[in-house]
Amino acid sequence: MKPRRSTAANWQDPTVPRKRFALKNLWLFALPAGFLFTIWFIAFGCNNQVNSRTLQGITSIRTENSQRFFQLKVDTTNWRQQGRGSELSTLIPSQGKLMHTFLIRIPGFDAFARIHPERKDSTTFESELPNVPAGKYLVYANILTYSGLVETITDTLVIPGQKAALAQSEAVFWEDTYVVTNPISAPRKAKPGENFVICGLPGVKLAFEDGSYAIMEGKQNEALEAGKAYELNFELFNPDGSACLPEPYLGILGHLAVVRSDGSVFIHLRPAGSFSKTPEQIFKNRLADTTKLVNSPVAFRDTVDSYLARLKAMSVPEREEYLMTEMGMYETNGSGMMGMDHSNRITFPYSFPKAGQYRLFLQVKRNDKVLTGIFDVSVKDSGQTL
């Protein structure tokens, strides 16, 4: 049976910007497993405007022992003819995860989830699914190949309804998360419920579910311009109005997913100023030996899986400290965070590729809980008056 071809990126507009950022002759297998995270941060995290090559996924939902599970299979049809072979066996982790997956309900963009499926075999990834509401969802899953190329796997997925909330393991509440918000077509009409957050606008206070809040720099009635380089700035505050210093979430202090209202643009951004130059120089030195290549995909995959297993066995604080230490951004001698501007202000450099309506999903951590805030922005063509 030929796999179905329903891609999130082609939901309405097939025009998807694709840019590549490759490190050639990258030899990872001889590097210590703990150093793999630093490799990702150089290949992906340093250039926040990287977009990715798009692959097709085949996603599904199953229920087992009163829990729902999300499954993604990478469609590898014609890969042999394309010479891609065992490429999926030589993936490397980013932020301690092999896959970062985002689910966005359409057409309203009114439900958002972030999950981290684990590898079951070379083409299959699976994770527990949070209690997201029923509906049709765009699926975007980021993976990173050993060559330094970011791949985005896309699909559309129908999540069925359920009579009652299903059981969830503790892991879901630590790193996987979801929220419900206003439809993008009616952003100010609220229907509060579980994990609900009201969508915000630039220059307007957006309250998180715990009473803290964020403000996106800008004016609510002022459109941004396509193709122009921006610094998307967010400031975080505690409920009493004092500055809120975010806690590390997957090794860094904030995340931003940017999605166009037709699903044709998606990117997952990391903040500026969250990378130390020290590990970058170490990495360049290690690249000096380019005479050896990754020639055993099975052994490579086992090395990565062992690294991920060690991370999974750690407590959340231990894992965050470990990831930041690997990047040279944290010193265990008492100096604490290094190489990051640890303040209540988070900046994401970005250039919107084309005009349209965009929804921004900001994720930070406070008091051991991941918080998600949503902002709507309008983007016009250069020189256009709205």
Helices and strands as residue ranges (DSSP letters): G 33-35, H 36-40, I 41-45, E 53-64, E 67-74, H 79-82, G 87-90, E 100-106, E 111-115, E 118-119, E 124-128, E 135-144, E 150-159, H 170-174, E 177-180, E 205-207, E 213-216, E 224-225, E 230-237, E 255-260, E 266-269, H 277-286, H 297-313, H 316-326, E 330-331, E 336-337, E 345-350, E 356-366, E 369-380
